[in-house]
Amino acid sequence: MMKGLFFTLLLGFLCLPVFLLAQPDSVRFGVTLSEHPRLLLQKGEEQQLLKVIQADSSLARTHQLIINQCDSLLLTRRTALGSVIAQRFQHRHVREALRRLFVLSYAWRLTGKEAYFARAKHELWLTLILAQWNREKLDDVAEITVATSLAYDWLYSNLSPTERTFVQNTIAEKGLQAIQAPRKSSWAPPTDTHKQMASTALAYGSLAIYESQPLLAHKCLYQAIRSTDQLLTLYAPDGAYPYGYSAWNDATSFTALLISALQKEFKADFGLLKPAGFVNTGVYGLQMRAPSGQCFNYGESTPVTSVQPSLFWLARHPNNQQLGAWERNWLLNQPVDNWKNEALLPAILLWSYDQTWTLPSEQPARVWVGNGLMPVASLRSSWADPHALFLGLKGGSASLRGAQMDVG
């Protein structure tokens, strides 16, 4: 009896590491990461991306728009944050810093033009120095951390050791440690959307500075995956997001950045793609956008919509291929002015260039219902007519954050 019990315990002990590795919040401490750049587009993948862009007119259109934007930035003296008076930063300034760092770093990697590197480095430096790393505004800290971590990783090869150390220390202290620190303000606790964005910031900061501060980076990676795993329950069961379309855009785009980076570096999603609600949330993104191009405006939303890069990432899932085709078709039929200021524009190319999407013969459902914490429904007379009738319905409870008493 005791002998059998001993072997049972021994077997359980030996299997424990395998069990732990299967958990969604497990990254082995001391793991050796790939060379910089490692976030989203790894070293040596630029040529394959360029090859596909040259052969695909829709991707070439987006790529050229990015290059044109960078050429315009070269003629602009003001940086994203350099012209803002201290203590008067607004979220739009932070989002503009993210946009500039992303497109300039992308342009340098794809073209090798030193002017793009110089301007990206200048924007990075002033963002690190001038940005309000305000712990009370978690979304701002998260976006700054993602922006500077991505730029640092992509510009790494041309930075001096002293410059690298400065960036590493700033991201660690003002980004990672600030996000982990308790919020001091009791009247403005972070929203679930901001927590999703913060999880992405923890992951990006960790992956960017992993070699210099492995203990902090490993702790933050663990927290990022664990927190995201918990927050993805918000999408259950059908992909509807309880806080509205704009909040969904921020939360889903940043979560896509997170999982995409994990997949690229570790070749694993750590169980984050198991929740069916999150995997299917792309349908919500399509259905909540009316034929006019505006969204069904409820919760924390504004009527204006743009292209949704996260749909291109979600379309990489085997059951979501049609999402990429539909969003790509929508993008091709929109004036450039409608989506040129999208901060994550390069992500469309990174998530599309190795995929083949064919527009399905059947259109999406004209009547759709998404159950969840805040149930919603959409009805439309046509997907092809920009003047089609559209009706959005919303249920749920007015007590949910951001509901604004708009239940109806």
C-alpha positions as CSV (number, residue, x, y, z in Angstrom):
1,M,0.0,0.0,0.0
2,M,2.7,2.4,1.1
3,K,4.8,1.4,-1.9
4,G,2.0,2.2,-4.3
5,L,1.4,5.6,-2.6
6,F,5.1,6.4,-2.9
7,F,5.2,5.7,-6.7
8,T,2.0,7.8,-7.1
9,L,3.5,10.7,-5.3
10,L,6.7,10.3,-7.2
11,L,4.9,10.3,-10.6
12,G,2.9,13.4,-9.6
13,F,6.1,15.2,-8.6
14,L,7.8,14.3,-11.9
15,C,4.8,15.4,-13.9
16,L,4.6,18.7,-12.0
17,P,6.9,20.6,-14.3
18,V,5.0,19.5,-17.3
19,F,1.7,20.6,-15.7
20,L,3.2,24.0,-14.8
21,L,4.5,24.6,-18.3
22,A,1.0,24.0,-19.6
23,Q,-0.4,26.8,-17.5
24,P,-1.3,30.1,-19.3
25,D,1.0,32.2,-17.1
26,S,4.2,30.2,-17.5
27,V,7.4,31.6,-19.0
28,R,10.4,29.8,-17.9
29,F,12.8,32.0,-15.9
30,G,16.2,32.4,-17.5
31,V,14.9,31.6,-21.0
32,T,17.2,32.9,-23.8
33,L,15.3,35.3,-26.1
34,S,16.0,35.9,-29.7
35,E,18.2,38.8,-30.9
36,H,16.8,42.3,-31.2
37,P,14.6,43.2,-32.9
38,R,12.2,40.6,-31.5
39,L,8.8,42.3,-31.2
40,L,6.3,41.5,-33.9
41,L,8.8,41.5,-36.8
42,Q,12.0,39.6,-35.9
43,K,15.4,40.2,-37.4
44,G,15.7,39.0,-41.0
45,E,12.0,39.1,-41.7
46,E,12.0,42.5,-43.4
47,Q,12.9,41.2,-46.9
48,Q,10.0,38.7,-47.0
49,L,7.6,41.4,-45.9
50,L,8.9,43.7,-48.7
51,K,8.6,41.0,-51.3
52,V,4.9,40.5,-50.4
53,I,4.2,44.2,-50.3
54,Q,5.7,44.6,-53.8
55,A,3.3,41.9,-55.1
56,D,0.2,43.0,-53.3
57,S,-1.4,46.4,-54.3
58,S,-3.5,46.7,-51.2
59,L,-0.5,46.2,-48.9
60,A,1.6,48.4,-51.1
61,R,-1.0,51.2,-50.6
62,T,-0.7,51.0,-46.9
63,H,3.1,50.7,-47.0
64,Q,3.3,53.8,-49.2
65,L,1.0,55.7,-46.9
66,I,3.3,55.0,-44.0
67,I,6.4,56.1,-45.9
68,N,4.6,59.3,-47.0
69,Q,3.7,60.0,-43.3
70,C,7.3,59.5,-42.3
71,D,8.5,61.9,-45.1
72,S,6.1,64.5,-43.7
73,L,7.4,64.0,-40.2
74,L,11.0,64.6,-41.4
75,L,9.8,68.1,-42.4
76,T,8.2,68.8,-39.1
77,R,10.2,70.3,-36.2
78,R,7.7,69.5,-33.5
79,T,7.7,66.1,-31.9
80,A,4.6,64.4,-30.6
81,L,5.2,65.6,-27.0
82,G,7.8,68.4,-27.5
83,S,5.2,71.1,-28.1
84,V,2.9,70.2,-25.2
85,I,3.1,72.4,-22.1
86,A,4.0,70.4,-19.0
87,Q,1.1,69.1,-17.0
88,R,-1.2,69.5,-20.0
89,F,-0.7,66.2,-21.8
90,Q,-3.8,64.7,-23.2
91,H,-4.4,61.2,-24.3
92,R,-4.2,62.2,-28.0
93,H,-0.6,63.4,-27.5
94,V,0.3,60.0,-26.1
95,R,-1.4,58.2,-29.0
96,E,0.4,60.4,-31.5
97,A,3.7,59.5,-29.9
98,L,2.8,55.8,-30.3
99,R,1.9,56.4,-34.0
100,R,5.1,58.3,-34.8
101,L,7.4,55.8,-33.1
102,F,5.7,52.8,-34.8
103,V,5.7,54.3,-38.3
104,L,9.2,55.8,-38.2
105,S,10.8,52.6,-36.7
106,Y,8.9,50.6,-39.4
107,A,10.1,52.9,-42.2
108,W,13.7,52.6,-41.1
109,R,13.6,48.8,-40.9
110,L,12.0,48.4,-44.3
111,T,14.0,51.1,-46.2
112,G,17.2,51.5,-44.2
113,K,17.0,55.3,-44.6
114,E,19.0,56.9,-41.9
115,A,16.8,60.0,-41.8
116,Y,14.0,57.8,-40.5
117,F,16.2,56.3,-37.8
118,A,17.4,59.8,-36.7
119,R,13.8,61.1,-36.4
120,A,12.6,57.9,-34.6
121,K,15.4,58.2,-32.1
122,H,14.7,61.9,-31.6
123,E,11.0,61.1,-31.0
124,L,12.0,58.3,-28.6
125,W,14.3,60.5,-26.6
126,L,11.8,63.3,-26.1
127,T,9.0,60.8,-25.3
128,L,11.2,59.2,-22.6
129,I,12.2,62.6,-21.2
130,L,9.0,64.7,-21.6
131,A,6.2,62.1,-21.2
132,Q,4.1,62.3,-18.1
133,W,4.6,58.9,-16.6
134,N,1.6,59.5,-14.5
135,R,0.6,56.5,-12.4
136,E,-2.9,57.9,-12.1
137,K,-3.5,57.5,-15.8
138,L,-2.8,53.9,-16.4
139,D,-3.7,54.0,-20.1
140,D,-1.2,56.7,-20.8
141,V,1.6,54.9,-19.0
142,A,0.7,51.7,-20.8
143,E,0.8,53.3,-24.3
144,I,4.1,55.2,-23.6
145,T,5.6,51.9,-22.4
146,V,4.5,50.0,-25.5
147,A,5.6,52.8,-27.8
148,T,9.1,53.2,-26.3
149,S,9.6,49.5,-25.9
150,L,8.8,48.8,-29.5
151,A,10.9,51.7,-30.8
152,Y,13.8,50.7,-28.6
153,D,13.6,47.1,-29.8
154,W,13.4,48.0,-33.5
155,L,16.2,50.7,-33.2
156,Y,18.4,48.6,-30.9
157,S,21.1,47.8,-33.4
158,N,22.0,51.4,-34.1
159,L,21.9,52.6,-30.4
160,S,25.1,52.9,-28.4
161,P,25.5,50.9,-25.1
162,T,25.0,54.1,-23.1
163,E,21.8,54.9,-25.0
164,R,20.5,51.4,-24.5
165,T,21.2,51.6,-20.8
166,F,19.3,54.9,-20.5
167,V,16.2,53.5,-22.3
168,Q,16.3,50.3,-20.4
169,N,16.4,52.1,-17.0
170,T,13.6,54.5,-18.0
171,I,11.3,51.7,-19.2
172,A,12.0,49.7,-16.1
173,E,11.5,52.5,-13.6
174,K,8.8,54.7,-15.2
175,G,7.0,52.0,-17.1
176,L,7.1,48.5,-15.6
177,Q,7.5,49.5,-12.0
178,A,5.0,52.3,-12.2
179,I,2.4,49.9,-13.7
180,Q,2.9,47.4,-11.0
181,A,2.7,50.0,-8.2
182,P,-0.6,50.4,-6.5
183,R,-2.8,53.2,-7.8
184,K,-2.9,56.1,-5.3
185,S,-6.2,57.6,-6.5
186,S,-9.3,56.0,-5.1
187,W,-11.7,58.1,-7.2
188,A,-10.4,57.0,-10.6
189,P,-9.6,53.3,-10.5
190,P,-8.3,51.8,-13.8
191,T,-10.9,50.3,-16.1
192,D,-10.7,46.8,-17.4
193,T,-9.8,48.2,-20.8
194,H,-6.9,50.0,-19.2
195,K,-5.8,46.9,-17.4
196,Q,-5.7,45.0,-20.7
197,M,-3.5,47.8,-22.2
198,A,-1.3,47.7,-19.1
199,S,-0.8,43.9,-19.5
200,T,0.5,44.5,-23.0
201,A,2.8,47.2,-21.7
202,L,4.2,44.8,-19.1
203,A,4.9,42.3,-21.8
204,Y,6.5,44.7,-24.3
205,G,8.7,46.4,-21.7
206,S,9.8,43.0,-20.4
207,L,10.6,41.6,-23.8
208,A,12.5,44.8,-24.7
209,I,14.8,44.9,-21.6
210,Y,14.8,41.3,-20.7
211,E,18.6,40.9,-20.8
212,S,19.3,43.9,-18.5
213,Q,16.7,43.1,-15.8
214,P,15.7,39.5,-16.1
215,L,14.0,39.2,-12.6
216,L,11.8,42.2,-13.2
217,A,11.1,41.2,-16.7
218,H,10.1,37.6,-15.7
219,K,7.8,38.9,-13.0
220,C,6.1,41.3,-15.4
221,L,5.7,38.7,-18.1
222,Y,4.0,36.4,-15.6
223,Q,1.7,39.2,-14.4
224,A,0.9,40.2,-18.0
225,I,-0.2,36.7,-19.1
226,R,-2.1,36.0,-15.8
227,S,-4.0,39.3,-15.9
228,T,-4.9,39.0,-19.6
229,D,-6.1,35.4,-19.1
230,Q,-8.5,36.7,-16.4
231,L,-9.7,39.8,-18.4
232,L,-10.5,37.8,-21.6
233,T,-13.6,36.5,-19.8
234,L,-15.1,39.9,-20.6
235,Y,-15.7,38.7,-24.1
236,A,-17.7,35.6,-23.1
237,P,-19.6,34.0,-24.6
238,D,-20.0,35.5,-28.1
239,G,-17.3,38.1,-28.3
240,A,-19.4,41.2,-27.4
241,Y,-17.4,43.7,-25.3
242,P,-19.4,45.2,-22.4
243,Y,-17.8,48.7,-22.5
244,G,-18.6,49.8,-26.0
245,Y,-16.9,49.8,-29.4
246,S,-14.1,52.4,-28.8
247,A,-13.1,50.6,-25.6
248,W,-13.2,47.3,-27.5
249,N,-10.9,48.7,-30.1
250,D,-8.3,49.7,-27.5
251,A,-8.6,46.6,-25.5
252,T,-8.6,44.1,-28.4
253,S,-5.8,45.9,-30.4
254,F,-3.5,45.9,-27.4
255,T,-4.3,42.3,-26.5
256,A,-3.6,41.3,-30.1
257,L,-0.2,43.1,-29.8
258,L,0.5,41.1,-26.6
259,I,-0.4,37.6,-27.9
260,S,1.2,38.3,-31.3
261,A,4.5,39.2,-29.5
262,L,4.3,36.1,-27.3
263,Q,3.6,33.9,-30.3
264,K,6.5,35.4,-32.2
265,E,9.0,35.0,-29.4
266,F,7.9,31.8,-27.6
267,K,5.9,30.1,-30.4
268,A,3.1,29.7,-27.9
269,D,0.0,31.7,-26.7
270,F,0.0,30.4,-23.1
271,G,-3.6,29.4,-23.3
272,L,-4.8,33.0,-24.1
273,L,-6.5,31.8,-27.3
274,K,-8.6,29.2,-25.6
275,P,-11.6,31.5,-24.6
276,A,-14.0,31.2,-27.5
277,G,-15.5,34.6,-26.8
278,F,-12.2,36.4,-27.4
279,V,-11.3,34.4,-30.5
280,N,-14.8,35.2,-32.0
281,T,-14.8,38.9,-31.0
282,G,-13.9,40.0,-34.6
283,V,-17.6,39.4,-35.6
284,Y,-18.5,42.0,-32.9
285,G,-16.1,44.4,-34.5
286,L,-17.7,44.0,-37.9
287,Q,-21.3,44.0,-36.7
288,M,-21.0,47.1,-34.5
289,R,-19.9,49.3,-37.4
290,A,-22.9,50.7,-39.2
291,P,-23.1,51.1,-43.1
292,S,-22.3,54.8,-42.6
293,G,-18.9,53.9,-41.2
294,Q,-19.8,55.0,-37.7
295,C,-20.3,52.6,-34.8
296,F,-23.2,51.7,-32.6
297,N,-22.5,54.3,-30.0
298,Y,-22.9,52.9,-26.5
299,G,-20.8,52.8,-23.3
300,E,-17.3,54.2,-23.6
301,S,-17.5,55.0,-27.3
302,T,-17.4,57.7,-29.9
303,P,-19.3,57.5,-33.1
304,V,-16.2,57.7,-35.3
305,T,-14.6,54.5,-36.4
306,S,-11.5,53.6,-38.4
307,V,-9.8,50.6,-39.7
308,Q,-9.4,47.9,-37.1
309,P,-5.9,46.3,-37.2
310,S,-7.0,43.7,-34.6
311,L,-9.4,42.2,-37.1
312,F,-6.4,41.3,-39.3
313,W,-4.8,39.6,-36.4
314,L,-8.0,37.8,-35.4
315,A,-8.3,36.6,-39.0
316,R,-5.2,34.6,-38.6
317,H,-7.2,32.1,-36.5
318,P,-8.3,29.2,-38.7
319,N,-12.0,29.9,-38.1
320,N,-11.8,33.6,-38.8
321,Q,-10.3,33.8,-42.3
322,Q,-13.3,35.7,-43.6
323,L,-12.6,38.6,-41.2
324,G,-9.4,39.5,-43.0
325,A,-11.1,39.5,-46.4
326,W,-14.0,41.6,-45.2
327,E,-11.9,44.2,-43.4
328,R,-9.5,44.4,-46.3
329,N,-12.4,45.0,-48.7
330,W,-13.7,47.7,-46.3
331,L,-10.3,49.3,-46.2
332,L,-9.9,49.4,-50.0
333,N,-13.2,51.2,-50.3
334,Q,-12.5,53.9,-47.7
335,P,-10.7,57.2,-48.4
336,V,-7.2,57.3,-47.0
337,D,-8.2,60.3,-44.8
338,N,-10.6,57.9,-42.9
339,W,-7.8,55.8,-41.6
340,K,-4.4,57.5,-42.1
341,N,-4.1,58.5,-38.5
342,E,-4.5,54.9,-37.1
343,A,-1.6,54.5,-34.6
344,L,-1.1,50.8,-35.3
345,L,-1.1,51.1,-39.0
346,P,2.1,49.0,-39.6
347,A,0.4,46.2,-37.7
348,I,-2.0,45.7,-40.6
349,L,1.0,44.8,-42.8
350,L,2.7,42.6,-40.1
351,W,-0.5,40.6,-39.6
352,S,-1.4,40.3,-43.3
353,Y,1.6,39.7,-45.4
354,D,1.8,36.0,-44.7
355,Q,-1.9,35.4,-45.1
356,T,-4.1,34.7,-48.2
357,W,-7.7,36.0,-47.8
358,T,-10.4,35.5,-50.4
359,L,-13.7,37.4,-50.0
360,P,-16.3,34.8,-49.3
361,S,-19.4,34.5,-51.5
362,E,-21.7,34.9,-48.5
363,Q,-21.9,38.2,-46.6
364,P,-21.9,38.4,-42.8
365,A,-25.3,37.9,-41.0
366,R,-27.6,40.8,-41.3
367,V,-29.0,40.0,-37.8
368,W,-26.5,39.3,-35.0
369,V,-26.8,38.9,-31.3
370,G,-23.9,39.0,-28.8
371,N,-24.7,37.8,-25.3
372,G,-22.6,38.6,-22.3
373,L,-22.3,41.2,-19.5
374,M,-23.8,43.8,-21.8
375,P,-25.8,42.0,-24.5
376,V,-26.0,43.8,-27.9
377,A,-27.7,43.1,-31.2
378,S,-27.4,44.6,-34.7
379,L,-29.8,44.5,-37.6
380,R,-29.1,45.8,-41.1
381,S,-30.9,45.7,-44.5
382,S,-27.7,45.2,-46.5
383,W,-23.9,44.9,-46.3
384,A,-23.3,46.3,-49.8
385,D,-25.4,49.5,-49.6
386,P,-23.7,52.4,-47.6
387,H,-27.2,53.8,-47.1
388,A,-28.7,50.6,-45.7
389,L,-30.9,50.7,-42.7
390,F,-29.1,49.9,-39.4
391,L,-30.4,49.3,-35.9
392,G,-28.3,48.6,-32.8
393,L,-29.8,47.3,-29.6
394,K,-28.3,47.1,-26.1
395,G,-29.4,45.4,-22.9
396,G,-27.7,44.7,-19.7
397,S,-27.4,46.7,-16.5
398,A,-26.9,50.4,-16.0
399,S,-24.6,49.6,-13.0
400,L,-21.9,48.3,-15.3
401,R,-19.0,50.8,-15.6
402,G,-19.4,53.0,-18.6
403,A,-23.0,52.1,-19.1
404,Q,-24.0,55.8,-18.7
405,M,-27.6,54.9,-18.2
406,D,-27.9,54.2,-21.9
407,V,-29.5,50.7,-21.5
408,G,-32.4,50.4,-23.9
